[in-house]
Amino acid sequence: MDIGFIGLGVMGTPMATHLANAGHRLTLLDVNAAAARDLAATIGGTAVTTPAEVAARSEVVITMLPNGEVVQQVTLGEQGLIDGLREGAILLDTSSAEPWLTQQTAAAIAVRGATMVDAPVSGAAWGAQAAELVFMVGGSDDDVARVRPLLDRMGKAVHHLGRLGAGHAMKCLNNCITAMTFTATAEALVTGKRYGLDPAVMVDVLNQSTGGSWITQTHFHQRIFNRSFDDPFKLELMRKDVGIAVQLAQQTATPMPMAGLGQQLWRMAEHAAGPGASVSELVRWVESLSGTELTPGRGEPQG
């Protein structure tokens, strides 16, 4: 299949590589032109300079971009995808994006006879590298069936949640849950440390108890207790996803008080950490509130 891939960052590069290894012909584009050229040389694809060129060469165009506004700009902006889309082409957006913007973008490309599927992912960078991503998919049955072989090549699970936008809705809600869990876990561990507990042992307990989560299994021993704070996922992107979830709640007239408060906390953490900070820096911000670092070993009892 002739596939276009736009967005060759931490996630997009391994995803595109898996598709090339499966024998698909790739046309590549990234805001960092050198990244597209380097990857093209590595996997045998073709690097181009505009989204319109990508569209003209592709049956399916895959985007992995920061948000729905960027997807919309790439699609509808100057020399955008819409200028080159073939009739019958599919725009497969694997970004974490706003469902309402996805629906707007799909309506705009429909005039070219093209359709859209949203398929954001869970699994982080290592999931992309191992082709073990989980795809949350929205779109028509026929469109999802056409892109399903591509999703299967890049991931380990595909969940079709409903109409276009359903995948992006699920993604923001998933990340909202993760963000709330992350905040609550960090606060509890700091409290335990200040009581005299060892946070490393606390996480071991959580991982065998009802308070355990993906966060306790993959984050604190690996990135916090060693003070690396190096998760490649950006704090600003998690804050963005929480914000999308809160907007979704507003659109559906759904009370979501915990997420609303959580959104404010994540904004404060983002302000403290600065642009480009790892999501791990949320913990450093929680630590700063009490001046207590989450290092292994029993803390000095306070109070």
NORWO-V686337 format. One record per pair of residues at least 6 apart in sequence whose ideal C-beta (glycine too) atoms are under 7 Angstrom apart, sorted by the first residue. I is the first residue (numbers start at 0). J is the second residue. If there is no record, write none. Layout:
i->I j->J
i->I j->J
//
This chain:
i->0 j->23
i->0 j->58
i->0 j->59
i->1 j->24
i->1 j->56
i->1 j->57
i->1 j->58
i->2 j->18
i->2 j->23
i->2 j->24
i->2 j->25
i->2 j->57
i->2 j->59
i->2 j->61
i->3 j->26
i->3 j->53
i->3 j->54
i->3 j->56
i->3 j->57
i->3 j->60
i->3 j->61
i->4 j->11
i->4 j->15
i->4 j->25
i->4 j->27
i->4 j->61
i->5 j->28
i->5 j->50
i->5 j->53
i->5 j->60
i->5 j->62
i->5 j->64
i->5 j->73
i->6 j->29
i->6 j->62
i->6 j->63
i->6 j->64
i->7 j->15
i->7 j->27
i->7 j->29
i->7 j->34
i->7 j->35
i->7 j->38
i->9 j->124
i->9 j->231
i->10 j->63
i->10 j->124
i->10 j->127
i->11 j->63
i->12 j->38
i->13 j->127
i->13 j->128
i->14 j->63
i->14 j->127
i->14 j->153
i->15 j->25
i->15 j->27
i->15 j->38
i->15 j->42
i->16 j->42
i->17 j->130
i->17 j->152
i->17 j->153
i->18 j->25
i->18 j->149
i->18 j->152
i->18 j->153
i->19 j->25
i->19 j->42
i->19 j->43
i->19 j->44
i->21 j->152
i->25 j->42
i->25 j->44
i->26 j->44
i->26 j->45
i->26 j->47
i->26 j->53
i->26 j->56
i->26 j->57
i->27 j->35
i->27 j->38
i->27 j->39
i->27 j->44
i->27 j->45
i->27 j->46
i->28 j->35
i->28 j->47
i->28 j->50
i->28 j->53
i->29 j->35
i->32 j->48
i->35 j->46
i->36 j->46
i->38 j->44
i->39 j->45
i->39 j->46
i->47 j->53
i->49 j->78
i->50 j->73
i->50 j->78
i->50 j->79
i->50 j->80
i->51 j->78
i->51 j->79
i->51 j->80
i->51 j->82
i->51 j->83
i->52 j->83
i->53 j->60
i->53 j->80
i->54 j->60
i->54 j->80
i->54 j->83
i->54 j->84
i->54 j->88
i->55 j->83
i->57 j->88
i->58 j->88
i->59 j->88
i->59 j->89
i->59 j->91
i->59 j->146
i->59 j->149
i->60 j->80
i->60 j->88
i->60 j->90
i->60 j->91
i->61 j->91
i->61 j->93
i->62 j->70
i->62 j->73
i->62 j->90
i->62 j->92
i->62 j->93
i->62 j->94
i->63 j->93
i->63 j->94
i->64 j->70
i->64 j->73
i->64 j->94
i->65 j->94
i->65 j->236
i->66 j->94
i->66 j->96
i->66 j->97
i->66 j->239
i->67 j->96
i->67 j->97
i->67 j->100
i->67 j->101
i->68 j->100
i->70 j->92
i->70 j->94
i->70 j->96
i->70 j->104
i->71 j->100
i->71 j->103
i->71 j->104
i->73 j->79
i->73 j->80
i->74 j->80
i->74 j->81
i->74 j->90
i->74 j->104
i->74 j->108
i->75 j->81
i->75 j->104
i->75 j->107
i->80 j->90
i->81 j->107
i->81 j->108
i->81 j->111
i->84 j->108
i->84 j->111
i->84 j->113
i->86 j->111
i->86 j->112
i->87 j->112
i->88 j->113
i->89 j->113
i->89 j->114
i->89 j->115
i->89 j->116
i->89 j->142
i->89 j->145
i->89 j->146
i->90 j->108
i->90 j->113
i->90 j->115
i->91 j->116
i->91 j->118
i->91 j->146
i->92 j->101
i->92 j->115
i->92 j->117
i->92 j->118
i->93 j->118
i->93 j->119
i->93 j->120
i->94 j->119
i->95 j->119
i->95 j->170
i->95 j->171
i->95 j->236
i->95 j->240
i->96 j->167
i->97 j->167
i->97 j->243
i->98 j->164
i->98 j->167
i->98 j->168
i->98 j->247
i->101 j->115
i->101 j->117
i->101 j->163
i->101 j->164
i->101 j->167
i->102 j->163
i->102 j->164
i->104 j->115
i->105 j->114
i->105 j->115
i->105 j->163
i->108 j->115
i->114 j->142
i->115 j->138
i->115 j->163
i->116 j->136
i->116 j->137
i->116 j->138
i->116 j->142
i->116 j->143
i->116 j->146
i->117 j->137
i->117 j->138
i->117 j->163
i->117 j->164
i->117 j->166
i->117 j->167
i->118 j->134
i->118 j->135
i->118 j->136
i->118 j->150
i->118 j->166
i->119 j->135
i->119 j->166
i->119 j->167
i->119 j->170
i->120 j->132
i->120 j->133
i->120 j->134
i->120 j->154
i->121 j->132
i->121 j->133
i->121 j->173
i->122 j->131
i->122 j->132
i->122 j->133
i->123 j->232
i->124 j->231
i->126 j->132
i->130 j->152
i->130 j->153
i->130 j->154
i->131 j->154
i->131 j->155
i->132 j->153
i->132 j->154
i->132 j->155
i->133 j->154
i->133 j->155
i->133 j->156
i->134 j->150
i->134 j->154
i->134 j->156
i->134 j->157
i->134 j->158
i->135 j->158
i->135 j->160
i->135 j->166
i->135 j->169
i->135 j->170
i->136 j->143
i->136 j->157
i->136 j->158
i->136 j->159
i->136 j->160
i->136 j->166
i->137 j->160
i->137 j->161
i->137 j->162
i->137 j->163
i->137 j->164
i->137 j->165
i->137 j->166
i->137 j->167
i->138 j->163
i->143 j->159
i->147 j->157
i->150 j->157
i->151 j->157
i->160 j->166
i->160 j->169
i->168 j->247
i->171 j->240
i->171 j->243
i->171 j->244
i->171 j->247
i->172 j->244
i->174 j->237
i->174 j->240
i->174 j->241
i->175 j->240
i->175 j->241
i->175 j->244
i->175 j->258
i->177 j->213
i->177 j->214
i->178 j->237
i->178 j->241
i->178 j->261
i->178 j->265
i->179 j->257
i->179 j->258
i->179 j->261
i->180 j->212
i->180 j->214
i->181 j->214
i->181 j->281
i->182 j->261
i->182 j->264
i->182 j->281
i->184 j->212
i->184 j->214
i->184 j->215
i->185 j->281
i->185 j->282
i->185 j->285
i->186 j->285
i->188 j->198
i->188 j->201
i->188 j->293
i->189 j->285
i->189 j->286
i->189 j->289
i->189 j->291
i->189 j->293
i->191 j->198
i->191 j->201
i->192 j->198
i->192 j->291
i->192 j->293
i->192 j->298
i->193 j->289
i->193 j->291
i->193 j->298
i->193 j->301
i->194 j->300
i->195 j->297
i->195 j->298
i->195 j->300
i->196 j->297
i->196 j->298
i->197 j->295
i->197 j->296
i->197 j->297
i->198 j->224
i->198 j->293
i->198 j->295
i->199 j->220
i->199 j->224
i->199 j->295
i->202 j->215
i->202 j->219
i->202 j->220
i->205 j->211
i->205 j->215
i->206 j->215
i->206 j->216
i->222 j->228
i->222 j->229
i->222 j->230
i->222 j->279
i->223 j->279
i->223 j->282
i->223 j->293
i->224 j->293
i->224 j->294
i->224 j->295
i->228 j->277
i->228 j->279
i->228 j->280
i->228 j->283
i->229 j->277
i->229 j->279
i->230 j->277
i->230 j->278
i->230 j->279
i->232 j->278
i->233 j->275
i->233 j->276
i->233 j->277
i->233 j->278
i->234 j->268
i->234 j->269
i->234 j->272
i->234 j->276
i->234 j->277
i->234 j->278
i->234 j->280
i->234 j->281
i->235 j->269
i->235 j->274
i->237 j->265
i->237 j->278
i->238 j->265
i->238 j->266
i->238 j->269
i->241 j->258
i->241 j->261
i->241 j->262
i->241 j->265
i->242 j->262
i->244 j->258
i->245 j->255
i->245 j->258
i->245 j->259
i->245 j->262
i->248 j->255
i->248 j->258
i->267 j->284
i->268 j->280
i->268 j->281
i->268 j->284
i->271 j->284
i->271 j->287
i->272 j->280
i->272 j->284
i->282 j->293
i->286 j->292
i->286 j->293
//
